C-alpha cells in the first residue's frame, strides 16, 4: 500500500490564485526541509516548471483524459516517491473537465482518483458574507470531493478578513489561510500564458521565493500539513515504473467514457506499438536520442524521457539556440513544444544546427516533433528560414488553438502504426501551411474531423502533444527505429 500525504489546490475558477498558493506551499514546505513533490492537473507545461523550481524535483502532470483515470494514482505515486508531502495544483475551476465529457480530467475527478483532500483558493476581493454561500456550494456539490479547507486570496484588510472568517464559520469548512493583495509575486504572461522558468530563471527564482514567503506568512502550514496527512492510502494500482511499462508492453485502458462522450480509443496492443522490450537491451548498443531543450523548447513530460531511457536509449539534451551540432553519435531526435516563434531570429541564425538536423532527417534517422518542433522543421517561421525538412511554412496568428483531441495515425510512422489511436492536446497561436502533408500524421476525430501533420520517411511532425505513459510502446517503437 502507498500512503503519501497530499493536498489538491483548487479554485472556483481560473485566476483565483491557484498557482501562487500551490507553488508557494511547495516552496514553503521545502524550505522547512520537507521533501515535496509538485503535480499539475491537465496538460499544462509551464506551471510544472515553477513546481520544479520550488521543490527541486521534476514537476509532473496528471491528465485523466490523455493517460486514462487508471494511470493517475500510479503516476502520482511514481512522482511522489520518497516525499513527505505532495501538492497537486488544479486546473480551471474545481469541477471543470474535458468539454462535453462531464467530470473527466477535472480537478475534482483527479482529487477523487487520488482520495486527496482539497484546499479551495477563493478570490475574496469583491465579497464578504457571500463567500460562505460560494464555499458551501462547492463543498456540497459532490459528496465524494472532500474540501478540507479554504485559503482566502486578495483579502483587502484586517476588517475584510474578519468578515470573511465570520461568514465561513457557518459553512463548516475551516479557513487555513488568508493572503493579502500584494504586488511583486506575479509571473509575467504572454500569448500562451505564463513565461516559462527557463526563459527568466533569476526572475522566476525571485517570484517563487516571494510566493513562499507570502504563503508562509498568511497560511496555517501546520493545519495544511495535518490535512495532507489525513489522506488515506492510495487506491490499488501500485507505482508507475518506466522500465516495467516498456518491458511489459501492456497497454493501459483508454479513459473511461462519460455520457455523451466520443468513442474511446481502441486498445493498443504491444505488437502494434513496437512490441515488448525484447531486444532492447543485452549487447545491442544504446542509440543516442537527442532531445531538444533550452528556452525555445520547454514543453515536455518527464515520463516521455524516462520511457526513452527505459527502452534502451541514451538520452542527451541539446539547445537549438546555442548548440551548433547535435550530440555526438545522435541516432534520433525528439523536438517537443515551446516558443520557437519568440526565438525565431536566434533559431534561424543558428544555421549550422539547422543544417545538422535537416541532414539527419534526410538520412532516414527517426525524428519526432511536436508543435514547436513542427515549426522548427518547417521551411520557414514568420518568414525566417528554419530546418527545411518539411515543405511547409509557419506563422504566428491571433487565434488560439486549444483543446483535447482524439486522433488516429493515418500513416505508419516512428511513433505508431497506421490505425493506432491516441489522445492528446493542441496549444498554439500559429498555423502551418499546408496543414498536412501528402502522408498526414493524424486524422482528428475530436472536436472536428480533419487531417493534420506530416510523415516523411522516419520524420513525424504534428501539432498534437501526446503523453507517452499512456502508450509506453511509443518510446520502444521510436528507439527500435533508431537502432535500425
Secondary structure as a PSIPRED ss2 file (coil, helix, strand):
# PSIPRED VFORMAT (PSIPRED V4.0)

   1 X C   1.000  0.000  0.000
   2 X C   1.000  0.000  0.000
   3 X C   1.000  0.000  0.000
   4 X C   1.000  0.000  0.000
   5 X C   1.000  0.000  0.000
   6 X E   0.000  0.000  1.000
   7 X E   0.000  0.000  1.000
   8 X E   0.000  0.000  1.000
   9 X E   0.000  0.000  1.000
  10 X E   0.000  0.000  1.000
  11 X E   0.000  0.000  1.000
  12 X C   1.000  0.000  0.000
  13 X C   1.000  0.000  0.000
  14 X C   1.000  0.000  0.000
  15 X C   1.000  0.000  0.000
  16 X C   1.000  0.000  0.000
  17 X C   1.000  0.000  0.000
  18 X H   0.000  1.000  0.000
  19 X H   0.000  1.000  0.000
  20 X H   0.000  1.000  0.000
  21 X H   0.000  1.000  0.000
  22 X H   0.000  1.000  0.000
  23 X H   0.000  1.000  0.000
  24 X H   0.000  1.000  0.000
  25 X H   0.000  1.000  0.000
  26 X H   0.000  1.000  0.000
  27 X H   0.000  1.000  0.000
  28 X H   0.000  1.000  0.000
  29 X H   0.000  1.000  0.000
  30 X H   0.000  1.000  0.000
  31 X H   0.000  1.000  0.000
  32 X C   1.000  0.000  0.000
  33 X C   1.000  0.000  0.000
  34 X C   1.000  0.000  0.000
  35 X C   1.000  0.000  0.000
  36 X E   0.000  0.000  1.000
  37 X E   0.000  0.000  1.000
  38 X E   0.000  0.000  1.000
  39 X E   0.000  0.000  1.000
  40 X E   0.000  0.000  1.000
  41 X E   0.000  0.000  1.000
  42 X C   1.000  0.000  0.000
  43 X C   1.000  0.000  0.000
  44 X C   1.000  0.000  0.000
  45 X C   1.000  0.000  0.000
  46 X H   0.000  1.000  0.000
  47 X H   0.000  1.000  0.000
  48 X H   0.000  1.000  0.000
  49 X H   0.000  1.000  0.000
  50 X H   0.000  1.000  0.000
  51 X H   0.000  1.000  0.000
  52 X H   0.000  1.000  0.000
  53 X H   0.000  1.000  0.000
  54 X H   0.000  1.000  0.000
  55 X H   0.000  1.000  0.000
  56 X C   1.000  0.000  0.000
  57 X C   1.000  0.000  0.000
  58 X C   1.000  0.000  0.000
  59 X C   1.000  0.000  0.000
  60 X E   0.000  0.000  1.000
  61 X E   0.000  0.000  1.000
  62 X E   0.000  0.000  1.000
  63 X C   1.000  0.000  0.000
  64 X C   1.000  0.000  0.000
  65 X C   1.000  0.000  0.000
  66 X C   1.000  0.000  0.000
  67 X C   1.000  0.000  0.000
  68 X C   1.000  0.000  0.000
  69 X H   0.000  1.000  0.000
  70 X H   0.000  1.000  0.000
  71 X H   0.000  1.000  0.000
  72 X H   0.000  1.000  0.000
  73 X H   0.000  1.000  0.000
  74 X H   0.000  1.000  0.000
  75 X H   0.000  1.000  0.000
  76 X H   0.000  1.000  0.000
  77 X H   0.000  1.000  0.000
  78 X H   0.000  1.000  0.000
  79 X H   0.000  1.000  0.000
  80 X C   1.000  0.000  0.000
  81 X C   1.000  0.000  0.000
  82 X C   1.000  0.000  0.000
  83 X C   1.000  0.000  0.000
  84 X C   1.000  0.000  0.000
  85 X E   0.000  0.000  1.000
  86 X E   0.000  0.000  1.000
  87 X E   0.000  0.000  1.000
  88 X E   0.000  0.000  1.000
  89 X E   0.000  0.000  1.000
  90 X C   1.000  0.000  0.000
  91 X C   1.000  0.000  0.000
  92 X C   1.000  0.000  0.000
  93 X C   1.000  0.000  0.000
  94 X C   1.000  0.000  0.000
  95 X C   1.000  0.000  0.000
  96 X C   1.000  0.000  0.000
  97 X C   1.000  0.000  0.000
  98 X C   1.000  0.000  0.000
  99 X C   1.000  0.000  0.000
 100 X C   1.000  0.000  0.000
 101 X C   1.000  0.000  0.000
 102 X C   1.000  0.000  0.000
 103 X C   1.000  0.000  0.000
 104 X C   1.000  0.000  0.000
 105 X C   1.000  0.000  0.000
 106 X C   1.000  0.000  0.000
 107 X H   0.000  1.000  0.000
 108 X H   0.000  1.000  0.000
 109 X H   0.000  1.000  0.000
 110 X H   0.000  1.000  0.000
 111 X H   0.000  1.000  0.000
 112 X H   0.000  1.000  0.000
 113 X H   0.000  1.000  0.000
 114 X H   0.000  1.000  0.000
 115 X C   1.000  0.000  0.000
 116 X C   1.000  0.000  0.000
 117 X E   0.000  0.000  1.000
 118 X E   0.000  0.000  1.000
 119 X E   0.000  0.000  1.000
 120 X E   0.000  0.000  1.000
 121 X E   0.000  0.000  1.000
 122 X E   0.000  0.000  1.000
 123 X E   0.000  0.000  1.000
 124 X C   1.000  0.000  0.000
 125 X C   1.000  0.000  0.000
 126 X C   1.000  0.000  0.000
 127 X C   1.000  0.000  0.000
 128 X C   1.000  0.000  0.000
 129 X C   1.000  0.000  0.000
 130 X H   0.000  1.000  0.000
 131 X H   0.000  1.000  0.000
 132 X H   0.000  1.000  0.000
 133 X H   0.000  1.000  0.000
 134 X H   0.000  1.000  0.000
 135 X H   0.000  1.000  0.000
 136 X H   0.000  1.000  0.000
 137 X H   0.000  1.000  0.000
 138 X H   0.000  1.000  0.000
 139 X H   0.000  1.000  0.000
 140 X H   0.000  1.000  0.000
 141 X H   0.000  1.000  0.000
 142 X C   1.000  0.000  0.000
 143 X C   1.000  0.000  0.000
 144 X C   1.000  0.000  0.000
 145 X C   1.000  0.000  0.000
 146 X C   1.000  0.000  0.000
 147 X E   0.000  0.000  1.000
 148 X E   0.000  0.000  1.000
 149 X E   0.000  0.000  1.000
 150 X E   0.000  0.000  1.000
 151 X E   0.000  0.000  1.000
 152 X E   0.000  0.000  1.000
 153 X E   0.000  0.000  1.000
 154 X E   0.000  0.000  1.000
 155 X E   0.000  0.000  1.000
 156 X C   1.000  0.000  0.000
 157 X C   1.000  0.000  0.000
 158 X H   0.000  1.000  0.000
 159 X H   0.000  1.000  0.000
 160 X H   0.000  1.000  0.000
 161 X H   0.000  1.000  0.000
 162 X H   0.000  1.000  0.000
 163 X H   0.000  1.000  0.000
 164 X H   0.000  1.000  0.000
 165 X H   0.000  1.000  0.000
 166 X H   0.000  1.000  0.000
 167 X H   0.000  1.000  0.000
 168 X H   0.000  1.000  0.000
 169 X C   1.000  0.000  0.000
 170 X C   1.000  0.000  0.000
 171 X C   1.000  0.000  0.000
 172 X C   1.000  0.000  0.000
 173 X C   1.000  0.000  0.000
 174 X C   1.000  0.000  0.000
 175 X E   0.000  0.000  1.000
 176 X E   0.000  0.000  1.000
 177 X E   0.000  0.000  1.000
 178 X E   0.000  0.000  1.000
 179 X E   0.000  0.000  1.000
 180 X E   0.000  0.000  1.000
 181 X C   1.000  0.000  0.000
 182 X C   1.000  0.000  0.000
 183 X C   1.000  0.000  0.000
 184 X C   1.000  0.000  0.000
 185 X C   1.000  0.000  0.000
 186 X C   1.000  0.000  0.000
 187 X C   1.000  0.000  0.000
 188 X C   1.000  0.000  0.000
 189 X E   0.000  0.000  1.000
 190 X E   0.000  0.000  1.000
 191 X C   1.000  0.000  0.000
 192 X C   1.000  0.000  0.000
 193 X E   0.000  0.000  1.000
 194 X E   0.000  0.000  1.000
 195 X C   1.000  0.000  0.000
 196 X C   1.000  0.000  0.000
 197 X H   0.000  1.000  0.000
 198 X H   0.000  1.000  0.000
 199 X H   0.000  1.000  0.000
 200 X C   1.000  0.000  0.000
 201 X H   0.000  1.000  0.000
 202 X H   0.000  1.000  0.000
 203 X H   0.000  1.000  0.000
 204 X H   0.000  1.000  0.000
 205 X H   0.000  1.000  0.000
 206 X H   0.000  1.000  0.000
 207 X H   0.000  1.000  0.000
 208 X H   0.000  1.000  0.000
 209 X H   0.000  1.000  0.000
 210 X H   0.000  1.000  0.000
 211 X H   0.000  1.000  0.000
 212 X H   0.000  1.000  0.000
 213 X H   0.000  1.000  0.000
 214 X H   0.000  1.000  0.000
 215 X H   0.000  1.000  0.000
 216 X H   0.000  1.000  0.000
 217 X H   0.000  1.000  0.000
 218 X H   0.000  1.000  0.000
 219 X E   0.000  0.000  1.000
 220 X C   1.000  0.000  0.000
 221 X H   0.000  1.000  0.000
 222 X H   0.000  1.000  0.000
 223 X H   0.000  1.000  0.000
 224 X H   0.000  1.000  0.000
 225 X H   0.000  1.000  0.000
 226 X H   0.000  1.000  0.000
 227 X H   0.000  1.000  0.000
 228 X H   0.000  1.000  0.000
 229 X H   0.000  1.000  0.000
 230 X C   1.000  0.000  0.000
 231 X C   1.000  0.000  0.000
 232 X C   1.000  0.000  0.000
 233 X C   1.000  0.000  0.000
 234 X C   1.000  0.000  0.000
 235 X C   1.000  0.000  0.000
 236 X C   1.000  0.000  0.000
 237 X C   1.000  0.000  0.000
 238 X C   1.000  0.000  0.000
 239 X C   1.000  0.000  0.000
 240 X C   1.000  0.000  0.000
 241 X C   1.000  0.000  0.000
 242 X H   0.000  1.000  0.000
 243 X H   0.000  1.000  0.000
 244 X H   0.000  1.000  0.000
 245 X H   0.000  1.000  0.000
 246 X H   0.000  1.000  0.000
 247 X H   0.000  1.000  0.000
 248 X H   0.000  1.000  0.000
 249 X C   1.000  0.000  0.000
 250 X C   1.000  0.000  0.000
 251 X C   1.000  0.000  0.000
 252 X C   1.000  0.000  0.000
 253 X C   1.000  0.000  0.000
 254 X C   1.000  0.000  0.000
 255 X C   1.000  0.000  0.000
 256 X C   1.000  0.000  0.000
 257 X C   1.000  0.000  0.000
 258 X C   1.000  0.000  0.000
 259 X C   1.000  0.000  0.000
 260 X C   1.000  0.000  0.000
 261 X C   1.000  0.000  0.000
 262 X C   1.000  0.000  0.000
 263 X C   1.000  0.000  0.000
 264 X C   1.000  0.000  0.000
 265 X C   1.000  0.000  0.000
 266 X C   1.000  0.000  0.000
 267 X C   1.000  0.000  0.000
 268 X C   1.000  0.000  0.000
 269 X C   1.000  0.000  0.000
 270 X C   1.000  0.000  0.000
 271 X H   0.000  1.000  0.000
 272 X H   0.000  1.000  0.000
 273 X H   0.000  1.000  0.000
 274 X C   1.000  0.000  0.000
 275 X C   1.000  0.000  0.000
 276 X C   1.000  0.000  0.000
 277 X C   1.000  0.000  0.000
 278 X C   1.000  0.000  0.000
 279 X C   1.000  0.000  0.000
 280 X C   1.000  0.000  0.000
 281 X C   1.000  0.000  0.000
 282 X C   1.000  0.000  0.000
 283 X C   1.000  0.000  0.000
 284 X C   1.000  0.000  0.000
 285 X C   1.000  0.000  0.000
 286 X C   1.000  0.000  0.000
 287 X C   1.000  0.000  0.000
 288 X E   0.000  0.000  1.000
 289 X E   0.000  0.000  1.000
 290 X E   0.000  0.000  1.000
 291 X E   0.000  0.000  1.000
 292 X E   0.000  0.000  1.000
 293 X E   0.000  0.000  1.000
 294 X C   1.000  0.000  0.000
 295 X C   1.000  0.000  0.000
 296 X C   1.000  0.000  0.000
 297 X C   1.000  0.000  0.000
 298 X C   1.000  0.000  0.000
 299 X E   0.000  0.000  1.000
 300 X C   1.000  0.000  0.000
 301 X C   1.000  0.000  0.000
 302 X H   0.000  1.000  0.000
 303 X H   0.000  1.000  0.000
 304 X H   0.000  1.000  0.000
 305 X H   0.000  1.000  0.000
 306 X H   0.000  1.000  0.000
 307 X H   0.000  1.000  0.000
 308 X H   0.000  1.000  0.000
 309 X H   0.000  1.000  0.000
 310 X H   0.000  1.000  0.000
 311 X C   1.000  0.000  0.000
 312 X C   1.000  0.000  0.000
 313 X C   1.000  0.000  0.000
 314 X E   0.000  0.000  1.000
 315 X E   0.000  0.000  1.000
 316 X E   0.000  0.000  1.000
 317 X E   0.000  0.000  1.000
 318 X E   0.000  0.000  1.000
 319 X E   0.000  0.000  1.000
 320 X C   1.000  0.000  0.000
 321 X C   1.000  0.000  0.000
 322 X C   1.000  0.000  0.000
 323 X C   1.000  0.000  0.000
 324 X C   1.000  0.000  0.000
 325 X C   1.000  0.000  0.000
 326 X C   1.000  0.000  0.000
 327 X C   1.000  0.000  0.000
 328 X C   1.000  0.000  0.000
 329 X C   1.000  0.000  0.000
 330 X E   0.000  0.000  1.000
 331 X E   0.000  0.000  1.000
 332 X E   0.000  0.000  1.000
 333 X E   0.000  0.000  1.000
 334 X E   0.000  0.000  1.000
 335 X E   0.000  0.000  1.000
 336 X C   1.000  0.000  0.000
 337 X E   0.000  0.000  1.000
 338 X C   1.000  0.000  0.000
 339 X C   1.000  0.000  0.000
 340 X C   1.000  0.000  0.000
 341 X C   1.000  0.000  0.000
 342 X C   1.000  0.000  0.000
 343 X C   1.000  0.000  0.000
 344 X H   0.000  1.000  0.000
 345 X H   0.000  1.000  0.000
 346 X H   0.000  1.000  0.000
 347 X H   0.000  1.000  0.000
 348 X H   0.000  1.000  0.000
 349 X H   0.000  1.000  0.000
 350 X C   1.000  0.000  0.000
 351 X H   0.000  1.000  0.000
 352 X H   0.000  1.000  0.000
 353 X H   0.000  1.000  0.000
 354 X H   0.000  1.000  0.000
 355 X H   0.000  1.000  0.000
 356 X H   0.000  1.000  0.000
 357 X H   0.000  1.000  0.000
 358 X H   0.000  1.000  0.000
 359 X H   0.000  1.000  0.000
 360 X H   0.000  1.000  0.000
 361 X H   0.000  1.000  0.000
 362 X H   0.000  1.000  0.000
 363 X C   1.000  0.000  0.000
 364 X C   1.000  0.000  0.000
 365 X C   1.000  0.000  0.000
 366 X E   0.000  0.000  1.000
 367 X E   0.000  0.000  1.000
 368 X E   0.000  0.000  1.000
 369 X E   0.000  0.000  1.000
 370 X E   0.000  0.000  1.000
 371 X C   1.000  0.000  0.000
 372 X H   0.000  1.000  0.000
 373 X H   0.000  1.000  0.000
 374 X H   0.000  1.000  0.000
 375 X H   0.000  1.000  0.000
 376 X H   0.000  1.000  0.000
 377 X H   0.000  1.000  0.000
 378 X C   1.000  0.000  0.000
 379 X C   1.000  0.000  0.000
 380 X E   0.000  0.000  1.000
 381 X E   0.000  0.000  1.000
 382 X C   1.000  0.000  0.000
 383 X C   1.000  0.000  0.000
 384 X E   0.000  0.000  1.000
 385 X E   0.000  0.000  1.000
 386 X C   1.000  0.000  0.000
 387 X C   1.000  0.000  0.000
 388 X C   1.000  0.000  0.000
 389 X C   1.000  0.000  0.000
 390 X C   1.000  0.000  0.000
 391 X C   1.000  0.000  0.000
 392 X C   1.000  0.000  0.000
 393 X E   0.000  0.000  1.000
 394 X E   0.000  0.000  1.000
 395 X E   0.000  0.000  1.000
 396 X E   0.000  0.000  1.000
 397 X E   0.000  0.000  1.000
 398 X E   0.000  0.000  1.000
 399 X E   0.000  0.000  1.000
 400 X E   0.000  0.000  1.000
 401 X E   0.000  0.000  1.000
 402 X E   0.000  0.000  1.000
 403 X E   0.000  0.000  1.000
 404 X E   0.000  0.000  1.000
 405 X E   0.000  0.000  1.000
 406 X E   0.000  0.000  1.000
 407 X E   0.000  0.000  1.000
 408 X E   0.000  0.000  1.000
 409 X E   0.000  0.000  1.000
 410 X C   1.000  0.000  0.000
 411 X C   1.000  0.000  0.000
 412 X C   1.000  0.000  0.000
 413 X C   1.000  0.000  0.000
 414 X C   1.000  0.000  0.000
 415 X C   1.000  0.000  0.000
 416 X C   1.000  0.000  0.000
 417 X C   1.000  0.000  0.000
 418 X C   1.000  0.000  0.000
 419 X C   1.000  0.000  0.000
 420 X C   1.000  0.000  0.000
 421 X E   0.000  0.000  1.000
 422 X E   0.000  0.000  1.000
 423 X E   0.000  0.000  1.000
 424 X E   0.000  0.000  1.000
 425 X E   0.000  0.000  1.000
 426 X E   0.000  0.000  1.000
 427 X E   0.000  0.000  1.000
 428 X E   0.000  0.000  1.000
 429 X E   0.000  0.000  1.000
 430 X E   0.000  0.000  1.000
 431 X E   0.000  0.000  1.000
 432 X E   0.000  0.000  1.000
 433 X E   0.000  0.000  1.000
 434 X C   1.000  0.000  0.000
 435 X C   1.000  0.000  0.000
 436 X E   0.000  0.000  1.000
 437 X C   1.000  0.000  0.000
 438 X C   1.000  0.000  0.000
 439 X C   1.000  0.000  0.000
 440 X C   1.000  0.000  0.000
 441 X C   1.000  0.000  0.000
 442 X E   0.000  0.000  1.000
 443 X E   0.000  0.000  1.000
 444 X E   0.000  0.000  1.000
 445 X E   0.000  0.000  1.000
 446 X E   0.000  0.000  1.000
 447 X C   1.000  0.000  0.000
 448 X C   1.000  0.000  0.000
 449 X C   1.000  0.000  0.000
 450 X E   0.000  0.000  1.000
 451 X E   0.000  0.000  1.000
 452 X E   0.000  0.000  1.000
 453 X E   0.000  0.000  1.000
 454 X E   0.000  0.000  1.000
 455 X E   0.000  0.000  1.000
 456 X E   0.000  0.000  1.000
 457 X C   1.000  0.000  0.000
 458 X C   1.000  0.000  0.000
 459 X E   0.000  0.000  1.000
 460 X E   0.000  0.000  1.000
 461 X E   0.000  0.000  1.000
 462 X E   0.000  0.000  1.000
 463 X C   1.000  0.000  0.000
 464 X C   1.000  0.000  0.000
 465 X E   0.000  0.000  1.000
 466 X E   0.000  0.000  1.000
 467 X C   1.000  0.000  0.000
 468 X H   0.000  1.000  0.000
 469 X H   0.000  1.000  0.000
 470 X H   0.000  1.000  0.000
 471 X H   0.000  1.000  0.000
 472 X C   1.000  0.000  0.000
 473 X H   0.000  1.000  0.000
 474 X H   0.000  1.000  0.000
 475 X H   0.000  1.000  0.000
 476 X H   0.000  1.000  0.000
 477 X H   0.000  1.000  0.000
 478 X H   0.000  1.000  0.000
 479 X H   0.000  1.000  0.000
 480 X H   0.000  1.000  0.000
 481 X H   0.000  1.000  0.000
 482 X H   0.000  1.000  0.000
 483 X H   0.000  1.000  0.000
 484 X C   1.000  0.000  0.000
